[in-house]
Amino acid sequence: MFLLGYDIGTSSVKASLIDAQDGSCVASAYMPENEAPIISLEKGWAEQNPDSWWTYLKQATNKVLNDADVSKLDIKAIGISYQMHGLVCVDKSLNPLRNAIIWCDGRAVAYGNRAFDHIGHDICLSHILNSPANFTASKLAWVKSNEKDVYEKVKYIMLPGDYIALKLSGVPNTTISGLSEGMFWDFKKNEISKDILNCFEFDEDLIPPIVPTFGEQSTLSKNAANELGLNEGIPISYRAGDQPNNALSLNVMRPGEIAATAGTSGVVYGVLDKINFDPSNRLNVFAHVNHSAELPRLGVLLCINGTGILYAWIKKNFGQGKYSYDELDHFAETVQIGSKSLSIIPFGNGAERLLNNKEIGCSLEGLNFNVHTFSHLIRAAQEGMVFAFNEGVGIMNEMGLSVDTIHAGNANMFLSKIFRETLASITGATIKLYDTDGAAGAAKGAGIGASIYKDADEAFSTLKLISETHPDVVNRNQYVEAYELWKSRLNKHMTSF
């Protein structure tokens, strides 16, 4: 018995085929082999053709089926993970009316800000738990205002995962988790947000029927089955945005548990068991995959733009491409905690929500030509990233989320021993690294939705723990001193903005 998971990313679409019994990945593939293009017609715009996702999905599926020695009759469920916050508009024939406006597109900021003021900050935060900001609802408001001919033809609006589910099944639908990430869900009233609909003058009929995150949402249509080389009728039984799905992939389902990633940007995602929000609007709050009105489970999300991209920049510009990431980590290990009072403020990849959307840039603080070397620079960069993570964890603590364990995939910055040790020691949490990815998580999510597994614990009982990193109690004071120095330098920057 096998499960098929898809991860609809910005740069590629990945497919993974999972053996439901032992949890092993039988085959996986991603397409295109080079990064998928992002269309940018204006500064700050980012679009993709939604049908290109379908093309990549077909190609990845074909490769997985060719590589795996399994019968298509044995594939029992399909799950979908997808890039969050995008907007796909389809007409009455369920075809796209325009390119998808994806997550990193910035054109709708002003629309979200006006809605935040119009509806009222207190109402927005207490009901939808966020500012409308640059999320899906605000993107639709931009289309309504700037492309009236398109807007008038819209039958349904969809998130990227909703559109892929539509292509698989021919049936339009969405989820509460998806609606919450688009700013369409009222947590206080447990319904589609009338405040958002009224503010933007949207018709509620634009939103497709709601289906559960886990469960038979639809089934694979005859046409899609023929295109994919699969059997008609396979249940599509799970769907979630990439960050909630990453948490699921790490079996982060309970209050207080944390999932983290540290690629180009970094994400800290914690599970909260009560309806709450950050009054300063520095974190986002969405419905987690196991959320219900009776048993709230919210995903509290911090995104830090300036994470792995800083390390890549140092590797390219200071290391001149001569060193691998492993070699950089070895250099960092030769330097003591605190990098001899050298601090790096890592926010050089645009405005940071953590900093109330201020763009303060990246800076080196306390550099001494007679003391500091390339190795100090590398360690200070890793410490700066971790200290930014710690800022987010502190806000989560204020919201009532107690952090004692951080779960992560064995990738990107989490491959670095220094990064893990610093994060564990400054947060006081144990870092657990697992062998998993988004497509595999989506496949197991589908297994839960199809009742192949009774729950997430059974689905992820075979999840492979690679390593644990515990807080360094002996040297904790040194980590705290380095963090406090970094924090004081950050505060000086903030006061100048």
N, C-alpha and C positions, 0 to 999 in steps of 0.2 A: 504494500500500500504506500502511495507516494503523494506528496503535497507540493504544489507549485506556487512559488512566491515571486512577485514582481516588485521592483523598487524603481519608481519613475523619478529619476534624478534630473538635475539640471544639465549635467555633462553627459549622462548616459542612462540607458534603461538596463537594469540587471534582472536576470531570471535565475532562480535557484530551484532545483528539484531535491526535495528532502525525503529521506526514508522515514516514514512516520513511526516505525518501531524503534529504531536506534538513534534517531535524530541526526544521522549523518547526511552530509550534502553529497548527493550522488553525482550531480553535475551543475555547473553554473556558467553563465556567460553574460557579457555586457556588450551593448551596441549603442553608438558606433564605437569603433576601436579608438578613434580620435575623438576629442571632445565635441559634443553636439553644439551647433552654432547658437548664439544668442543674437537676436535681431535688435539693433539699437538705432532707430530712425532719428531720435533726438537725444540730446544729452540727458542722462538719467533714466532713459527708457530701457526696458528689457522685455523682449517678447520671444516666444517660440511658437512654431506651427504645431498645434496639438496633434495633427495627423502624423507628424514626424515621430511622436512618441509611439504611436501605433505601429509605424514601420519598424522602429527599433525593437519594439516588443516582439513582433513577428520574427525578426532576424535572430534575436536572442533565444526565443523559444525553439526555433529551428535548430540552432546549434546545440542547445541543451538536449533536445530529443535525439539528435544524431550522436552526441557523446555518451548518452546514458543507454544502457542495455536494459530498458524496461518497456513494458507494454503500455500503450496509452490508455488501455482499459483499467490500469492500476492507479491512474491519477485521480484522486478522489475529492480534491478541493483546491480552490484558487484563492490566494490572498494578495492584497495590493497595499504597498506603501508608496507615498508620493510626496513631491516637493510641495510645501505648504503655501497657503495664502495667494495662490494664483487665481486667475479668472478666465474661464472659458464660457463664451456665449454661443448657444446653439439656437437654430431656427426651428420651425414647426416640423421640419423633416429630420431634426436632430443632427444637423450638420453645422460645423463651426461657421460663425459669421465673420470672424476676424482672428488674427493671431491671439494666442493666450498672452495675457499680461501676467508675467511671473513674479515671484516673491521679491526679487531684488530691484524691481521697477519702482522708481521714486516719484512718478508724476502725480500721484493722488494725495500727497502729504497735506496740501492745503485744504483739500476737501474733508479729510479726516479731522484736521484741526478745527475747521469751522463747525463740523458736526459736534465735536467735543464741547465747544463753547455753547452751541445752540441747544443741545440736549441738556447740558449741565454736567460739570465734572463729577459731582457726587452721584448723579443718576447713572452716568456711564460706568463709573467704577463699581458701584454697588450692584448693578444689574448685568452688564456685559463683562465686568471685571477688568476692562482695559479702556484705553482711548481708541476710537475708531482708527486713528493714525493712518497708516498706509496699507491697511489690510483689504481684503476682497471687497467689502461693501464700499469702501472709498474708491477703489478702482472702478467699480460699476458706476458710481456717481460721476467719475470722469468720463466714461463712455456716454452716459446719459447727456452730459453737458456738451461734449465735444463731437460726438458721432451720433447724432439724433437718428439718422437713417438706419444705422446699425441697431440702436437701442429699440426702435419701434418694431424690429423683426425678431427680437429675442423671445424665445419660448421659455427656455430655462437657462439659469446661470449655474455653473458647475465649478468645483475645484478640480485640479488635474486628475486626482484619483477617481472622482465621480465620472469624468469623461472616459477614462480607460475602462471603468466598469460598464459604462454605456456601450463602448465599442465591443466589449466582450459579450454583452447580453442583449443589447438592443433596448434595455429598460432603463429609463432615467430615474435616479434616486440619489439621496445624500444621507449623511449621518449627523447626529447631534455634535459629535466631536468635530466634524468638518465645519458645521455651521458656526461653532464657537470660535474656530480659528479665523473665520471670515468676518467676525463681529456681528453675526446674525442671531445669536442665542441669548435669551434673557434667563440667567440662572435663578433669579429671584422668583420669577413667575413660571419657570420651566416651560417656556414656549419660544417661538420665533419672536425676535425683538420688535415690538410695535414702535418703540422709540426710534430705532434705526430706519424702519420702513417709512414711518411718517416724516422723519427728518429729510430723508433723501427722496421722498415721494415715489417709493418702489411699490409695485403690486406684489402681494404675497404669492400670487400664482407663479411668479418667476422662480420660486424655490421648488425643486423637485420633491416628491414624496420622501419622507424620512424612514430609513430602515435602521435596525440595530447595527452597531459596530461589529459584533459577533453574531452570526446567524446566517441563514440562507437569504442573502440580499437579492439574488437573482441567479440564473443559471446560464451556462455557456450556450449561445445561440448556434443554430445550424451553420449560418454563414461564417461566424467567427471560428467555429470548430474546424470548418473546411480550410480557412485561411491559416490556422495554426497547426493543423495536423493532429488535433485532439478530438476527443469524443464529445458529441453534443450532450448537454444536460449536466455537466460538472458544476456543482454549486460554487458560486462566488460568495464566500462566507466570512470575509474579513476585509476591512479597509481602514487605514489611518494615515495621518500625516507622518512625515519622516521622523520627527522628534518623538512624538508619542510611540511610534513604532519602534524606534531605537530603544526606548525604555522597555517596551514589551520584549524585544529581542534579548534584553538582559534580565528579564523577569523582574523588572521594577514595577510592582503593582501595588505595594502597600504603603501606607502613610509613613513618611520619614525616609523612604528609600530615594536614592539619587542616581540618575544616569548622566553620564558626561561624555562629550566628544571634544576633541581638540585637533581639528584639521586646519584648514585655512582660517576659519573662525572657530570659536569655541562655544560650546553650549553646556549649561548646567540645567538639568531638568529634574525637579523634585515632585513627589506625590504628596498632596495635601488632602486631608479628610474633612475639610469644612470650607464653605463658601467664603472666600476672603480675597483680598487684593492688596497691592502695594499702593498706599496713598500717594506716593510720589511718582507712580507710573513708570518705574524703572525696570520692572519685570512684566512679562506677559503671563496671563493665566487662561488656560483652555481646559475643556473637558478631556480627561484622560480616557484611555480606551475602555476602562471598566467603570466609568462614571454612571451614576444613576441619581435621580432626584432623591430616592430613599437612602442611598449610600454614596454620598458625594466622594468623588475621587478626581481631584484637579491636578493638572500638570502645570507647575510653576516654572516658567522658562526664562532663563537669562541667556542672551546671546552676546558674546564678546567678539567684535569684528577683528580685533588685532591679536590673533593668537598665532597659529602656525605660519601665517603669512610673514610675521616678523622673523621667525627662524629661517624661512626660505630666503628672505631678503638678506639676512646676515650671511647665509651660506653663499649666496650669489655674489654679493658686493664686497664683503670683507674676506670671505674664503676664496673668492675668485673661482668657485666651482671645483676647487682642488680636493675638497674633503667631502666624504659621505656624511650623512646624518649620524651614523654610528660614531664616526671619528669626532664629530663635533661634541657628542655626548661624552666621549672619553676626555676631551679637553676640559669640559665643564667639571668633571669629577676630580680634576687636579686642584680645584679652587675651593676654599672653605666657604661655609654657609655665610651668606650676606655679601659675597663678592667684593670684600674689602671696601664696603660702603658705596659701591657703584650700584645705582638703581636705573632701571629702564622703565619708563612709562610707555606701555605698548600700544597706545591707541592711535596708530597711524594708518588705519584702514577705513576712514570715514567717521561720521558721527556715531557716538555710542549711546544707546538707550540707557545703559547703566549710569551715564553721566548726564542724564536728562537731555539727550540728543545733542550735546555739545561736541564739537570737533576740535579737540585740543592737540591732536598730532602725537607723534612719538618723540620722546626725548631721552637723552642720556644725562643722568644727574650725578654729580660728584666725581666725574672723570678726572683722574690724576695721571699725567703722562709718565710720572716716575714710578707709579705703582701698578697700574692696570695693564693687562695684556689681552690678547685675543681670547684667551681662555676665560678671563673675568667677564668679558663682554658676553660670551655665550651663556655662562651661568646666570648673569644678571638678566638676560633675556628670558630664560626659563623661569626665574624667580618672579619677574615682572608679570608674566602670563598667569602664573599661579596666584599671585596676590590679587590680580583682577578677578579670577575665579572666586577667591575668598571674599571679595566685596559682595558678590552675588549670594554666596552662601550666608553671609551675615544678614542680608535682607530677607532671605528665606527664614532664617531664625526668628527675625522680627515678626514674620507672618505666622509663626507657630509651627514651623517645620523643623524638627530636630534632626540634624544630620549626623549619622554615625557610620554609614557605609556609602561609598561611591562606587558604582558599577560602570565599567567602560569596556569597549572592545579593544582588542590588542592591536592598536593602529595609531599612526600619526604621533603626536607628542606623548601619548601614553606609553610608547615604546621606550621612552627615556627614563632611566632609573632616577635621575636627579629630579625630573618633573614629578614623578610619582611620590618620591620621598618628601619633597617640599610640600606638595598638596596634602598628603596625609598628615604631615607634622603641623602645618599651620591651621588646618581645619579640625584636626583631631579625629578624622575619619579613616577607616580602613579602606584602601583602594583594592578592588577586586577586578582583575582583567579576565575577560572571557573570549573564546573563539566563536564569534558570530558576526552576522552582518544584517542589513535591513531586509534583503530579499529572503534570507533564511527565516528571519523573524516573522515576515508576512506569511510565509508558508505555514509556520507553526500556528500563527494566528488563525489561518484558515482551518487548521485542524481542530482548534478550539471551537470555532464557529460551526463546524460541521459535526460536532459532538464525537469526533474521533478521539479527542482528549477530553477528560471531564473538566479540566481547569488548566490554568497557566502553570501551576506547579507540576502537573503531570507532563504537559507539553515541553517544559524546559528542564525536566529531570535529568536529561542527558547533556545539558549545557556544560561545556568543558571549561572548568576554571583553570586558567593558565598560571596565575600568580596572585599573591596577596602582598600588599605593602602596608605595614602598620606604622602609626605615628612614632617618631623618634622622641621619646619622652626625655631622654638624657640631654639632648641638644635643643629642646623646644625653645628655650629662652633665646637662643641665637636666631631661630626662625622668626620669633615674635619681634625681636629688635630690628631685623632686616625689614619685616613687613611694616612696622611702625615708622621707620625712616622713609620707606617707599610711600606710605600713606601721607606723611607730612609733605612730601614733595608733590604728590598728586594734588593735595589741597591747595598748595600755592598756585598751581596751574589753574585750578578751578576758580579761584578768586579773581583771576585776571580776565575771566570771560563773563 
